[in-house]
Amino acid sequence: MHDEHSQTGSCLCGGVTFATSGRLRDVWACHCGQCRKSSGHHWAATSADLDRFRVTSAATLAWYDSSPAARRGFCARCGASLFWKPAGEDRMAIAAGALDGATGLRLTRHIFTEDAGDYYRPEGPPPEAPAAPADRLDCACLCGDVAFSLPGPAGRITACHCTQCRKLSGHYSASFDADESTITWHSRQTLGEYETPAKGRRGFCTRCGSSLWFRSAAGEFSVEAGAVTGQTGGRLAEHIFAGSKGDYYDIDDGLPCATRW
């Protein structure tokens, strides 16, 4: 019998695919430090009981034990943030951005809002940038195996809602332009790169899956705002590719919003 609530999903490269049956929980956005590090902005997930969830291809699926309470599933080839499995519970949290097509869901709850980044608010317009921002930004993945620093502040931060960014981040991305030549690397033993269909390259940690940076085919370089440890000194300034945004959330902060770029 056909299940009208069935869903499929995948990472960006297609190495990991999954399917669900039955109605999914509405989406919750998590602003905790771990979710922000992993996704590069903040993470948004639905949830399904394990008996209504199955991985249909695990060719590139990797897991990272991010805390005693949970482990995180991601694609080891493209770095897409996919799953959060709580210990001792028979359910799987699933990145809303990984779902294919229309979800029919709504974002109904924000959690750990006190840990949100300084460049945005969970709802409404972002705060003003600080008067005396830091002149150095320290960045790292969740596990700490990839770490680098660059001059601050972050300045203008752009949210991208294209399908590629939503598949990789699990929600949508937020990043700021940077001069790659000014980066000081402290550790990159687990740094991986994935070449996108448009010949850009995305940097992520192959151990914990954290999204870190993007380099376009033309050489423009940007850093994921969630990779910054502590204050960014930046401010969310615009949304791009809003025409490709997920159906489960609204853009409600009043910032300039472009259908494409």
Steps between C-alpha positions, in 0.01 A plus 500: 500500500633847411591718797408861423741618770806310372816704440839441344823690551871503430830675542621725218712240319245219536730266692248493786128461435212427734124461516232553762139393533217649702464858610821670611526734796502869414842662478698634796793736454793444736741782580734311734873535446535145370229538237641835390850355464376194311270678257689828458200709612227331703331165447133418437360150530188292492481164678376147427470181704763248393239256374390769251850594387750312287829582331473381139865570413777527760792502255651818646322524837723579798420555866657724764434459872458869579403444864394217734141599416510466121688423180488688172472349153653668196627424152873431502526598131311832476476590870120536512355514852225237509405333828505535879441177692424548873637227726238270650217620275338315212486799270712685247520876459528577127626820340205676339727628225587144401139414411415487130230727361215649700496386862156620610655583837531821699775637722318526833767524768843650573719339767824607673434854383736639765787343302411669168779674312554872547420573133132396497195447719296179489203711390475861385772744390863434600670701776722793411867420448714579809670838523840342574511164322786254532787547255570125486263210438585154628323224309477125548291195428302329775767242585786752477709307249469787250580846636600830343488874564456809284461875543165620635233611521282289274306804374212432261367145526287354221240226541468268201189290443607319181437126488873427522546702820185354653610143424844559650406699809175320577309831505659797320848651509641827633850608402726802459759588235865466599844533345627143494862617502453649849401169661740350754456125527549343843382149413352340189569131550137404425418772247310367199386673181205424278475631144147617422337461157587865426870428578499684831660328797360457852724442797381284789636278775504134401490391867203700634340629178515870587452741209784755485547694178420534130722594205326579171635390162610862451694499826268700729530368855251507785495361854197346670393731783432205730865396475604807700563429867346783701403838359509559125458878518280463193136545416267306275440742212312325218340182368578354158337222295186545706305352211652163592433520874337215689122497530511448877624847601445868426760773460374743763788731590424780256839486327552536123396181330600396147325219314837403356824698543 
